[in-house]
Amino acid sequence: MPLSLVRPGQNVRIKEIRGGRMLLSRLASMGIYPGVTVKVISNVGRGPVIISKDGIRFGIGFGMASKIFVDIVSN
């Protein structure tokens, strides 16, 4: 399931990132890569998806979030 479809409050584990080197590099610089668990804070539809990792919040554009595939992790 893409990150762009995850409801707020859910914890997810990054499974796959389907993008080019620039996307992978940008996300890696934020500590977002396969195997990492993040929490979705806000996802209102077409706007940015706000996630939290280790207490730090990141805003990820909807298009970028659509390329990040995740598995839901039980809370």
Secondary structure, DSSP 8 states (H G I E B T S, - for coil): -BGGG--TT-EEEEEEE-S-HHHHHHHHHTT--TT-EEEEEEE-SSS-EEEEETTEEEEE-HHHHTTEEEEEE--
